[in-house]
């Protein structure tokens, strides 16, 4: 299972959360923290990561965040038609709203699709929230982590935005209303406003838990002013405020802020993740590690912003590939075994098919050729020998048109002859004709008997035309040329001699 690390680097402590992912499953494995002694942030990062993982390493990916005070966050409303060109349009929109040169900066943005689905939302407006930071500031945070762990972080979040990554798993944050999350640090605090399940506003406060209870009123005033700034921009009054971070467990913090802000205040609920290993023992401390958990979850389903863009875009190196070599080797072995199994199964099936086909060939060759053979080449030889000389034209050598031609040729021009019906069925011809006298019909009979393709020519009936002197006759004969007779060649030679004594030039009736 991939292992993701969220590293929350604060001014007084470094907190680490370890999240493991599997198919449709997320589990929180460990939570760890280390105080920053003096200015040794590098040592605190190393200690916290080692304590969280229980062994040297960095997992499959890391995410960190840059302080909100170093980033300019802007909410924009753009025409909906600009959605496809946001990456090109936003630099021009942001250039006039940020206090530093965009050419030396990096930015990320998020389209707040959930706000467009709210009742009364303008369908022509495209709400966008963007964060801009100097490249040098982001690079410094990346180098800080790389110097401590020898690996660059995969994502760099912005202020309190990593908390938004926990929205899908935290009860109360994904609802349609407006809530606020206050991350109370020791020296600074971050406020994140969530509406319709999306982060819409954030601000970093210059007060934290340091100096309490003397500074409690100033902290409450800063939170009140921040929420007022959000409302003045068209936002709604939050229906609930959640506390997280190291100051979430300060005694009396919830009741004090609730009285000062006139809004219900409670500790941020624990996300509905599975708790395994050391994380079970520290489940009650989870609000203290809310930002670290959000950073780790941002490596799976990010809802926040990521400043690793443009010149700071993350690229995996060979070290990551080396870490994956055991897994890749295992997958390669599984694929090889599967391939061999499939090849063996295919060969076995092919062998069975060959045996069955050879058996069928032996049965057919025995029935057709009188010789049983399992050899395809021998079967082809037998077939060629059996069909040698049998390539005859399947078309008959005489047809109905030839019958009509012969009738017209054999009837003298001086004879008056009419054909009432000419019927040909399966090489048997029946002619219904009218002639002047019976001798005329006999003359036609004699002429047709001399045709080589006509056999068994006979007149079956003669009658006198009613009311006239002419004679009707019915003549029948079989039509088959010697070339159409299959069988013994001797029989083919004998049949023409018996059926006709006409000379060779009388074959004009054939094809």
PAKE-169631 format. One line per field, with one value per residue (C-alpha): residue in three letters; residue number from 1; x, y, z. Coordinates in nm, 3 decimals. Each point is the difference from the previous one (the first is absolute). Example, Ala and Ser with C-alpha at 12.3 -4.5 7.8 and 13.67 -1.06 7.14 Angstrom:
<nodes>
baro: (ala,ser)
lumdo: (1,2)
x: (1.230,0.137)
y: (-0.450,0.344)
z: (0.780,-0.066)
</nodes>
This chain:
<nodes>
baro: (unk,unk,unk,unk,unk,unk,unk,unk,unk,unk,unk,unk,unk,unk,unk,unk,unk,unk,unk,unk,unk,unk,unk,unk,unk,unk,unk,unk,unk,unk,unk,unk,unk,unk,unk,unk,unk,unk,unk,unk,unk,unk,unk,unk,unk,unk,unk,unk,unk,unk,unk,unk,unk,unk,unk,unk,unk,unk,unk,unk,unk,unk,unk,unk,unk,unk,unk,unk,unk,unk,unk,unk,unk,unk,unk,unk,unk,unk,unk,unk,unk,unk,unk,unk,unk,unk,unk,unk,unk,unk,unk,unk,unk,unk,unk,unk,unk,unk,unk,unk,unk,unk,unk,unk,unk,unk,unk,unk,unk,unk,unk,unk,unk,unk,unk,unk,unk,unk,unk,unk,unk,unk,unk,unk,unk,unk,unk,unk,unk,unk,unk,unk,unk,unk,unk,unk,unk,unk,unk,unk,unk,unk,unk,unk,unk,unk,unk,unk,unk,unk,unk,unk,unk,unk,unk,unk,unk,unk,unk,unk,unk,unk,unk,unk,unk,unk,unk,unk,unk,unk,unk,unk,unk,unk,unk,unk,unk,unk,unk,unk,unk,unk,unk,unk,unk,unk,unk,unk,unk,unk,unk,unk,unk,unk,unk,unk,unk,unk,unk,unk,unk,unk,unk,unk,unk,unk,unk,unk,unk,unk,unk,unk,unk,unk,unk,unk,unk,unk,unk,unk,unk,unk,unk,unk,unk,unk,unk,unk,unk,unk,unk,unk,unk,unk,unk,unk,unk,unk,unk,unk,unk,unk,unk,unk,unk,unk,unk,unk,unk,unk,unk,unk,unk,unk,unk,unk,unk,unk,unk,unk,unk,unk,unk,unk,unk,unk,unk,unk,unk,unk,unk,unk,unk,unk,unk,unk,unk,unk,unk,unk,unk,unk,unk,unk,unk,unk,unk,unk,unk,unk,unk,unk,unk,unk,unk,unk,unk,unk,unk,unk,unk,unk,unk,unk,unk,unk,unk,unk,unk,unk,unk,unk,unk,unk,unk,unk,unk,unk,unk,unk,unk,unk,unk,unk,unk,unk,unk,unk,unk,unk,unk,unk,unk,unk,unk,unk,unk,unk,unk,unk,unk,unk,unk,unk,unk,unk,unk,unk,unk,unk,unk,unk,unk,unk,unk,unk,unk,unk,unk,unk,unk,unk,unk,unk,unk,unk,unk,unk,unk,unk,unk,unk,unk,unk,unk,unk,unk,unk,unk,unk,unk,unk,unk,unk,unk,unk,unk,unk,unk,unk,unk,unk,unk,unk,unk,unk,unk,unk,unk,unk,unk,unk,unk,unk,unk,unk,unk,unk,unk,unk,unk,unk,unk,unk,unk,unk,unk,unk,unk,unk,unk,unk,unk,unk,unk,unk,unk,unk,unk,unk,unk,unk,unk,unk,unk,unk,unk,unk,unk,unk,unk,unk,unk,unk,unk,unk,unk,unk,unk,unk,unk,unk,unk,unk,unk,unk,unk,unk,unk,unk,unk,unk,unk,unk,unk,unk,unk,unk,unk,unk,unk,unk,unk,unk,unk,unk,unk,unk,unk,unk,unk,unk,unk,unk,unk,unk,unk,unk,unk,unk,unk,unk,unk,unk,unk,unk,unk,unk,unk,unk,unk,unk,unk,unk,unk,unk,unk,unk,unk,unk,unk)
lumdo: (1,2,3,4,5,6,7,8,9,10,11,12,13,14,15,16,17,18,19,20,21,22,23,24,25,26,27,28,29,30,31,32,33,34,35,36,37,38,39,40,41,42,43,44,45,46,47,48,49,50,51,52,53,54,55,56,57,58,59,60,61,62,63,64,65,66,67,68,69,70,71,72,73,74,75,76,77,78,79,80,81,82,83,84,85,86,87,88,89,90,91,92,93,94,95,96,97,98,99,100,101,102,103,104,105,106,107,108,109,110,111,112,113,114,115,116,117,118,119,120,121,122,123,124,125,126,127,128,129,130,131,132,133,134,135,136,137,138,139,140,141,142,143,144,145,146,147,148,149,150,151,152,153,154,155,156,157,158,159,160,161,162,163,164,165,166,167,168,169,170,171,172,173,174,175,176,177,178,179,180,181,182,183,184,185,186,187,188,189,190,191,192,193,194,195,196,197,198,199,200,201,202,203,204,205,206,207,208,209,210,211,212,213,214,215,216,217,218,219,220,221,222,223,224,225,226,227,228,229,230,231,232,233,234,235,236,237,238,239,240,241,242,243,244,245,246,247,248,249,250,251,252,253,254,255,256,257,258,259,260,261,262,263,264,265,266,267,268,269,270,271,272,273,274,275,276,277,278,279,280,281,282,283,284,285,286,287,288,289,290,291,292,293,294,295,296,297,298,299,300,301,302,303,304,305,306,307,308,309,310,311,312,313,314,315,316,317,318,319,320,321,322,323,324,325,326,327,328,329,330,331,332,333,334,335,336,337,338,339,340,341,342,343,344,345,346,347,348,349,350,351,352,353,354,355,356,357,358,359,360,361,362,363,364,365,366,367,368,369,370,371,372,373,374,375,376,377,378,379,380,381,382,383,384,385,386,387,388,389,390,391,392,393,394,395,396,397,398,399,400,401,402,403,404,405,406,407,408,409,410,411,412,413,414,415,416,417,418,419,420,421,422,423,424,425,426,427,428,429,430,431,432,433,434,435,436,437,438,439,440,441,442,443,444,445,446,447,448,449,450,451,452,453,454,455,456,457,458,459,460,461,462,463,464,465,466,467,468,469,470,471,472,473,474,475,476,477,478,479,480,481,482,483,484,485,486,487,488,489,490,491,492,493,494,495,496,497,498,499,500,501,502,503,504,505,506,507,508,509,510,511)
x: (0.000,0.138,0.106,-0.056,0.154,-0.146,0.259,-0.133,0.303,-0.079,0.216,0.000,-0.065,-0.007,-0.294,-0.014,-0.296,0.035,-0.287,-0.009,-0.229,-0.137,-0.286,-0.285,0.155,0.191,0.159,0.183,0.313,0.195,0.023,0.318,0.137,0.332,0.067,0.222,0.296,0.149,-0.002,0.069,-0.300,0.197,0.061,-0.369,-0.110,0.237,-0.107,-0.374,0.016,0.210,-0.242,-0.301,0.139,0.189,0.294,0.207,-0.182,-0.240,-0.288,-0.139,-0.060,0.007,-0.197,0.084,-0.147,0.132,-0.116,-0.313,0.174,0.234,-0.282,-0.255,-0.344,-0.261,-0.363,-0.105,-0.322,0.061,-0.233,-0.105,0.123,0.358,0.001,0.198,0.266,0.036,0.372,0.054,-0.251,0.089,0.351,-0.149,-0.269,0.246,0.272,-0.187,-0.102,0.323,0.289,0.281,0.106,-0.179,0.308,0.180,-0.301,-0.192,-0.376,-0.272,-0.378,-0.319,-0.342,-0.264,-0.254,-0.198,-0.089,-0.149,-0.242,-0.138,-0.347,0.015,0.353,0.075,0.040,0.199,0.263,0.290,0.124,0.373,0.239,0.372,0.321,0.321,0.343,0.355,0.201,0.282,-0.230,-0.135,0.347,0.129,-0.263,0.079,0.375,-0.067,-0.171,0.253,0.286,-0.157,-0.121,0.195,-0.335,-0.212,-0.366,-0.252,-0.246,0.034,-0.329,-0.108,-0.072,-0.316,-0.110,0.133,-0.279,-0.245,0.137,-0.173,-0.345,-0.123,0.086,-0.095,-0.363,-0.150,0.246,-0.161,-0.346,-0.159,0.040,0.297,0.246,0.339,0.309,0.252,0.343,0.145,0.379,0.237,0.098,-0.241,-0.343,-0.177,-0.370,-0.160,-0.363,-0.174,-0.326,-0.191,0.288,0.267,0.265,-0.100,0.199,0.314,0.209,0.305,-0.019,0.297,-0.122,0.012,-0.007,0.322,-0.079,-0.338,-0.205,0.122,-0.030,-0.334,-0.200,0.235,-0.023,-0.381,-0.002,0.223,-0.232,-0.304,0.158,0.094,-0.355,-0.128,0.231,-0.147,-0.357,0.079,0.112,-0.347,0.046,-0.239,0.035,0.160,-0.237,0.282,0.366,0.236,0.334,0.307,0.376,0.202,-0.232,-0.317,0.044,0.072,-0.228,-0.311,0.080,-0.332,-0.226,0.202,-0.003,-0.367,-0.088,0.217,-0.113,-0.364,0.051,0.011,0.363,0.123,0.306,0.030,-0.155,0.230,-0.011,-0.173,0.323,0.113,0.251,0.277,0.323,0.130,-0.275,-0.257,0.183,0.000,-0.352,-0.108,0.281,-0.109,-0.121,0.356,0.122,-0.290,0.225,0.253,-0.282,-0.144,0.341,0.026,-0.355,0.084,0.226,-0.307,-0.301,0.114,-0.253,0.255,0.261,0.346,0.285,0.221,-0.079,0.196,0.373,-0.066,-0.198,0.076,0.192,0.064,0.366,0.179,-0.014,-0.374,0.051,0.259,-0.251,-0.252,0.240,-0.120,-0.363,0.073,0.201,-0.291,-0.246,0.234,0.021,-0.379,-0.036,0.263,-0.170,-0.338,0.145,0.155,-0.325,-0.197,0.249,-0.018,-0.379,-0.006,0.238,-0.209,-0.321,0.168,0.118,-0.352,-0.141,0.261,-0.086,-0.371,0.055,0.226,-0.266,-0.265,0.234,0.052,-0.376,-0.077,0.288,-0.111,-0.359,0.083,0.323,-0.006,0.335,0.041,0.274,0.093,0.246,-0.146,0.243,-0.106,-0.367,0.068,0.164,-0.301,-0.234,0.198,0.006,-0.373,-0.093,0.245,-0.177,-0.324,0.028,-0.298,-0.212,-0.308,-0.208,-0.200,0.106,-0.356,-0.274,-0.348,0.140,0.170,-0.332,-0.171,0.285,-0.015,-0.377,0.028,0.277,-0.173,-0.343,-0.005,-0.070,-0.296,-0.171,-0.251,0.082,-0.105,0.128,-0.256,0.220,0.361,0.066,0.348,0.035,0.312,0.127,-0.345,-0.161,-0.370,-0.109,-0.365,-0.018,-0.248,0.079,-0.195,-0.009,0.126,0.275,0.136,0.029,0.173,0.248,0.088,0.037,0.244,0.213,0.025,0.098,0.320,0.112,0.286,-0.129,-0.363,-0.099,-0.319,-0.189,-0.364,-0.346,-0.231,-0.325,-0.162,-0.340,-0.181,-0.049,-0.361,-0.174,0.300,0.201,0.340,0.142,0.119,0.283,0.193,0.365,0.230,0.373,0.297,0.272,0.349,0.318,0.257,0.241,-0.250,-0.008,0.232,0.118,0.177,0.169,-0.104,-0.367,0.046,0.139,-0.279,-0.293,0.047,0.024,-0.330,-0.187,0.090,0.146,0.049,0.335,0.243,-0.108,-0.350,0.137,-0.094,-0.274,0.251,0.187)
y: (0.000,0.349,0.202,0.378,0.246,0.335,0.225,0.309,0.224,0.259,0.255,-0.194,-0.361,-0.237,-0.239,-0.306,-0.219,-0.330,-0.115,-0.326,-0.064,-0.317,-0.069,0.226,0.004,0.260,-0.059,0.230,-0.183,0.235,0.349,0.154,0.342,0.155,0.338,0.247,0.064,0.339,0.031,-0.368,-0.068,-0.261,-0.211,0.027,-0.122,-0.298,-0.094,0.028,-0.203,-0.273,-0.020,-0.021,-0.269,-0.192,-0.043,0.212,0.094,0.245,-0.217,0.030,0.374,0.304,0.322,0.321,0.349,0.355,0.254,0.191,0.332,-0.064,-0.056,0.230,-0.161,0.159,-0.084,0.080,-0.008,-0.058,-0.047,-0.360,0.016,0.032,-0.341,-0.171,0.273,0.054,-0.079,0.278,0.250,-0.020,0.153,0.318,0.009,-0.066,0.237,0.307,-0.159,-0.140,0.203,-0.176,-0.076,-0.300,-0.073,-0.104,-0.171,-0.324,-0.035,-0.260,0.034,-0.193,0.044,-0.004,-0.215,-0.058,0.369,0.001,-0.273,0.205,0.154,0.356,-0.039,0.190,-0.262,0.249,0.051,-0.235,0.020,-0.065,0.012,0.038,0.013,0.172,-0.029,0.092,-0.280,0.067,-0.046,-0.333,-0.116,0.076,-0.232,-0.273,0.029,-0.007,-0.339,-0.131,0.100,-0.194,-0.313,0.004,-0.021,0.282,0.030,-0.084,0.277,0.341,0.119,0.351,0.115,-0.164,-0.143,-0.351,-0.024,-0.009,-0.338,-0.152,0.128,-0.328,-0.195,0.250,0.021,0.347,0.145,-0.127,0.142,0.281,0.259,0.214,-0.100,0.135,-0.191,0.177,-0.160,0.137,-0.006,0.122,0.325,0.030,-0.135,-0.075,0.038,-0.200,0.057,-0.296,0.043,-0.275,-0.236,0.220,0.237,0.357,0.230,-0.008,0.241,-0.032,0.173,0.140,-0.138,-0.353,-0.168,0.167,0.269,-0.144,0.086,0.362,-0.005,-0.185,0.313,0.097,-0.351,0.009,0.344,-0.122,-0.294,0.230,0.245,-0.287,-0.135,0.356,0.038,-0.318,0.122,0.337,-0.183,-0.155,-0.303,-0.147,-0.001,-0.335,-0.226,-0.182,0.057,-0.293,0.019,-0.202,0.025,0.015,0.259,-0.204,-0.155,0.321,-0.002,0.214,0.090,-0.127,0.179,0.322,0.029,-0.102,0.287,0.250,-0.100,-0.095,-0.316,-0.360,-0.112,-0.359,-0.211,-0.127,-0.350,-0.288,-0.111,-0.329,-0.180,-0.338,0.025,-0.258,-0.053,0.289,0.235,-0.181,0.104,0.369,0.021,0.251,0.235,-0.005,0.366,0.103,-0.174,0.113,0.191,-0.284,-0.246,0.237,0.024,-0.378,-0.034,0.263,-0.259,-0.218,0.229,0.362,0.278,0.263,0.182,-0.113,0.243,-0.258,0.144,0.139,0.008,-0.181,-0.287,-0.327,-0.268,-0.344,-0.105,-0.333,-0.035,-0.054,-0.268,-0.175,-0.010,-0.165,-0.266,-0.276,0.065,0.021,-0.323,-0.172,0.126,-0.115,-0.347,-0.021,0.105,-0.257,-0.282,0.102,0.001,-0.347,-0.137,0.146,-0.139,-0.349,0.012,0.110,-0.278,-0.258,0.124,0.002,-0.359,-0.111,0.174,-0.165,-0.346,0.059,0.132,-0.292,-0.245,0.173,-0.002,-0.375,-0.068,0.223,-0.133,-0.358,0.076,0.205,-0.150,-0.350,0.065,0.123,0.261,0.252,0.186,0.318,-0.022,-0.358,0.106,0.281,-0.251,-0.232,0.289,0.119,-0.353,-0.045,0.328,-0.025,0.053,0.096,0.369,0.004,0.296,-0.016,0.187,-0.220,0.003,0.067,0.211,0.138,0.255,-0.280,-0.187,0.303,0.047,-0.362,0.010,0.307,-0.164,-0.339,0.138,0.073,0.354,-0.121,-0.162,0.196,-0.082,0.155,-0.082,0.045,-0.110,-0.101,-0.160,-0.110,-0.163,-0.186,-0.067,-0.124,0.203,0.015,0.185,0.091,0.095,0.046,-0.115,-0.038,-0.382,-0.300,-0.071,0.347,-0.093,-0.326,0.195,0.220,-0.314,-0.154,0.315,0.024,-0.367,0.078,0.258,-0.129,0.165,-0.121,-0.356,-0.205,0.242,-0.099,0.141,-0.091,0.149,0.157,0.170,0.204,0.370,0.069,0.172,-0.042,-0.247,0.046,-0.256,0.048,-0.220,-0.059,-0.098,-0.109,-0.074,0.005,0.263,-0.108,0.020,-0.281,0.236,0.032,-0.375,-0.100,-0.353,-0.264,0.149,-0.305,0.071,0.364,-0.113,-0.251,0.231,0.248,-0.286,-0.146,0.326,0.158,-0.105,0.360,0.100,0.205,0.331,-0.042,0.113,0.355,-0.021,-0.025,0.279)
z: (0.000,-0.080,0.300,0.001,0.244,0.099,0.166,0.180,0.060,0.265,0.177,0.328,-0.106,-0.298,-0.022,-0.229,-0.103,-0.189,-0.222,-0.193,-0.294,-0.154,-0.238,0.124,0.345,0.202,0.335,0.239,0.111,0.227,0.150,0.132,0.093,0.095,0.157,-0.184,0.229,-0.076,-0.379,-0.071,-0.225,-0.194,0.310,0.099,-0.345,0.016,0.351,-0.071,-0.324,0.161,0.293,-0.233,-0.232,0.268,-0.236,-0.238,-0.321,-0.154,-0.124,-0.351,0.008,0.225,0.021,0.186,0.012,-0.011,0.259,-0.097,0.076,-0.295,-0.251,-0.160,-0.024,-0.223,-0.079,-0.357,-0.197,-0.370,-0.297,-0.045,-0.361,0.128,0.167,-0.275,-0.004,0.376,0.001,-0.258,0.142,0.370,-0.024,-0.144,0.271,0.283,-0.116,0.121,0.332,0.143,0.145,-0.190,-0.355,-0.153,-0.211,0.319,0.154,-0.015,0.040,0.021,-0.016,0.059,-0.162,0.273,-0.179,0.319,0.026,-0.350,0.108,0.291,-0.037,-0.133,-0.142,-0.320,-0.278,-0.208,0.272,0.063,0.364,0.026,0.294,-0.073,0.201,-0.114,0.163,-0.093,-0.155,0.245,0.302,-0.127,-0.103,0.351,0.154,-0.255,0.070,0.374,-0.024,-0.252,0.229,0.287,-0.183,-0.331,-0.184,-0.137,0.102,-0.267,0.094,0.163,0.148,0.096,0.355,0.132,-0.335,0.080,0.260,-0.292,-0.108,0.305,-0.101,-0.164,0.317,0.273,0.117,-0.023,-0.253,-0.320,0.064,-0.200,0.278,0.098,0.273,0.109,0.111,0.224,0.015,0.325,-0.004,0.267,-0.171,-0.293,-0.092,-0.329,-0.076,-0.281,-0.102,-0.164,-0.190,-0.181,0.068,-0.164,0.138,-0.092,0.230,0.211,0.207,0.225,0.343,0.186,0.334,0.135,0.338,0.109,0.257,0.107,0.192,-0.031,-0.381,-0.011,-0.080,-0.281,-0.149,0.016,-0.162,-0.285,-0.066,0.013,-0.247,-0.234,-0.005,-0.052,-0.300,-0.146,0.056,-0.156,-0.313,-0.030,0.223,0.256,0.375,0.104,0.183,0.180,0.084,0.045,0.181,-0.089,0.038,0.320,0.159,-0.048,0.346,0.191,0.304,-0.052,-0.362,-0.136,0.246,-0.014,-0.379,-0.018,0.231,-0.185,-0.352,0.072,-0.205,0.130,0.039,0.038,-0.067,-0.359,-0.026,-0.085,-0.363,-0.077,-0.085,0.120,0.285,0.004,0.189,0.212,-0.124,0.218,0.314,-0.100,-0.148,0.267,-0.108,-0.366,-0.014,0.092,-0.320,-0.224,-0.242,-0.028,-0.070,-0.262,-0.169,-0.019,-0.135,-0.262,-0.164,-0.066,-0.070,0.011,0.063,0.095,-0.207,-0.108,-0.074,-0.166,-0.342,-0.293,0.079,0.331,-0.151,0.176,-0.187,0.140,-0.011,-0.018,0.378,-0.022,-0.264,0.219,0.283,-0.230,-0.136,0.240,-0.085,-0.373,0.017,0.174,-0.260,-0.278,0.155,0.025,-0.366,-0.108,0.190,-0.142,-0.351,0.042,0.141,-0.289,-0.254,0.154,0.006,-0.365,-0.106,0.185,-0.162,-0.343,0.050,0.092,-0.307,-0.223,0.133,-0.057,-0.355,-0.093,0.123,-0.209,-0.304,0.037,0.011,-0.301,-0.212,0.070,-0.105,-0.310,-0.136,0.154,0.167,0.355,0.045,0.267,-0.222,-0.158,-0.292,-0.078,0.023,-0.251,-0.237,0.022,-0.062,-0.302,-0.145,0.053,-0.164,-0.292,-0.329,0.167,-0.070,-0.234,-0.089,0.228,-0.258,-0.246,-0.364,-0.117,0.151,-0.080,-0.241,-0.197,-0.018,-0.155,-0.247,-0.110,-0.040,-0.222,-0.205,-0.044,-0.101,-0.375,-0.107,-0.212,0.301,0.208,0.358,0.329,0.352,0.272,0.289,0.060,0.340,0.118,0.341,0.113,-0.352,-0.117,-0.278,-0.087,-0.319,-0.072,-0.368,-0.289,-0.358,-0.320,0.010,0.192,-0.262,0.073,0.370,-0.098,-0.212,0.297,0.216,-0.249,-0.013,0.379,0.034,-0.187,0.257,0.222,0.316,-0.040,0.089,0.021,-0.229,-0.037,-0.076,0.286,-0.126,-0.308,-0.024,-0.260,0.066,0.089,-0.289,-0.230,-0.206,0.170,0.243,0.357,0.126,0.321,-0.036,0.285,0.017,0.236,-0.041,0.101,-0.198,0.018,0.177,0.287,0.071,0.289,0.063,-0.202,-0.310,-0.196,0.071,-0.101,-0.335,-0.062,0.070,-0.286,-0.252,0.111,0.042,-0.330,-0.333,-0.112,-0.141,0.205,-0.148,0.155,0.338,-0.073,0.262,0.281,0.172)
</nodes>
